[in-house]
Amino acid sequence: MLIPHPLLGLRDAQEFTYLGDAALLDRPDPADADAFADYVYLRDNPAGVHRELWFHEQGDRSWLVVTRDTVTHEILGAELARDVKLKGGAA
Amino acid sequence: MDKIIQQEAHNLSGQCHQGAMVRFSGFRVFAEAIRGHKGWRPLWRNPDPQPGYDYVIVGGGGHGLATAYYLATTFKKARIAVLEKGWLGSGNIGRNTTIIRSNYLLPGNEPFYEFSMKLWEGLEQEFNFNAMISQRGILNLCHTDAQRDAYRRRGNAMLLAGADAELLDSAQVRAMYPFLNFDDARFPIKGGLLQRRGGTARHDGVAWGYARGADMAGVDLIQNCEVTGFRMENGRVLGVETSRGYIGAGKVGVAVAGSSSRVMAGAGMRLPIESHVLQAFVSEGLKPTIDGVITFGAGHFYISQSDKGGLVFGGDPDGYNSYAQRGNLPMIEDVAESGMALMPMIGRARLLRAWGGIMDMSMDGSPIIDRTPVEGLYLNAGWCYGGFKATPASGYAFAHLLATGNPHETARAYRLDRFARGYVIDEKGVGAQPNLH
């Protein structure tokens, strides 16, 4: 798989480490134990389009939000996670 | 003798309309050989769904079929259906590397897997089907002193749960498998943890044996019947919507592995599960060379040799969410490198096939067998890539839960709410990161 890095162009997915659903950007207040348990443990896990966090560990060490189809492995786009968060999060 | 054969032939012809009722035996094979093999019949019926059942099992894979089998036989329940979206055994039961073992560490896991091991040991007699269960031994290699200490601890945990375990030193391993790369500079082999009762089983045969046994006990095995949703009222499940119409149900048990999140979304639930792809591989057929199961301790690599001669091996999941049933080349390279590090002779073998299956990776690497917040709806999921060895105990424990309303004594820890309550069962200790389990 090739990930279209917004700054570096197409990069091999092997340079990245996978974390999971981009909803992890939207961390709730830990004081709300139920919401925080849901945040840590529950996932939508869709078959189809999935927004997910990839870390460019062997590259520029940026976090990306990659949009990918989990049924075909087709990668539909990538943004800097920072930009996504500043725009209001993954939701 | 002729009279006996005639009697047997009469029995066969008299039961043609329900051929699956005939038991297999050496005598039966002999009688069929004389009669030109004209008496073999399909192993199970292919019924249309009834309007309703007492028990509906969603998923006709290993765990679903085993659940229906034990519900109908051990727990004496009737009016049971298994609903399968494709054909029986078309998912991970037909895609795994066939290893059976009970070499776990944690108290929530080890008694359950040892219970499964004991069921494996009697399975072929129990369901009258040749599942080619072969207790050829599984050897986990260790490469550092710390790893040996960890294996000693694990072996003791296994012994405490009634399983068998032997810690071998390097010389003992060398006597068993002289072809391993013992003096590798990075990963010298210091010894291993051996479970002699572990081994392999013919994975499809397990599905077929349970399917035939369940059918003989009156279970309706309904294929090409995809569950698309649940009909619920006042927090209680009434039945399932399927591609073949609505089917009413007293209780619904869901055992759909990689599709768990999709199916349970129909009941409004989110699960502590991600679906990931795991690849497996088989080489061309070779003469007998590996007589047990060997796992590499410095990477993730496990290998055995099938009775046909192919080397069957695998490694880690690819590492990203996937429903594709196929992986990518980097993991193939990774697995091949691990194999070469462990046994350089494998480099001369040609890879015949590679394939992928969708794993229901849970957040702590351990499974879930539990009720759900919806009354009458039960869940069996989260097997990660270790579900095959668990098939008998998973079916038994799930049937126990469905039949009695209480968890089986070896499956009490597999609660759905254990994550929020902080009672995770994390064998690897890597936390809520499914691709690392």
Boltz contact constraints between the chains, C-beta under 6 A:
constraints:
  - contact:
      token1: [A, 14]
      token2: [B, 330]
      max_distance: 6.0
  - contact:
      token1: [A, 18]
      token2: [B, 319]
      max_distance: 6.0
  - contact:
      token1: [A, 18]
      token2: [B, 320]
      max_distance: 6.0
  - contact:
      token1: [A, 37]
      token2: [B, 420]
      max_distance: 6.0
  - contact:
      token1: [A, 40]
      token2: [B, 432]
      max_distance: 6.0
  - contact:
      token1: [A, 41]
      token2: [B, 272]
      max_distance: 6.0
  - contact:
      token1: [A, 41]
      token2: [B, 363]
      max_distance: 6.0
  - contact:
      token1: [A, 41]
      token2: [B, 419]
      max_distance: 6.0
  - contact:
      token1: [A, 41]
      token2: [B, 432]
      max_distance: 6.0
  - contact:
      token1: [A, 42]
      token2: [B, 270]
      max_distance: 6.0
  - contact:
      token1: [A, 42]
      token2: [B, 272]
      max_distance: 6.0
  - contact:
      token1: [A, 43]
      token2: [B, 274]
      max_distance: 6.0
  - contact:
      token1: [A, 45]
      token2: [B, 261]
      max_distance: 6.0
  - contact:
      token1: [A, 45]
      token2: [B, 274]
      max_distance: 6.0
  - contact:
      token1: [A, 45]
      token2: [B, 275]
      max_distance: 6.0
  - contact:
      token1: [A, 47]
      token2: [B, 262]
      max_distance: 6.0
  - contact:
      token1: [A, 47]
      token2: [B, 323]
      max_distance: 6.0
  - contact:
      token1: [A, 50]
      token2: [B, 321]
      max_distance: 6.0
  - contact:
      token1: [A, 70]
      token2: [B, 321]
      max_distance: 6.0
  - contact:
      token1: [A, 70]
      token2: [B, 322]
      max_distance: 6.0
  - contact:
      token1: [A, 70]
      token2: [B, 323]
      max_distance: 6.0
  - contact:
      token1: [A, 71]
      token2: [B, 323]
      max_distance: 6.0
  - contact:
      token1: [A, 73]
      token2: [B, 324]
      max_distance: 6.0
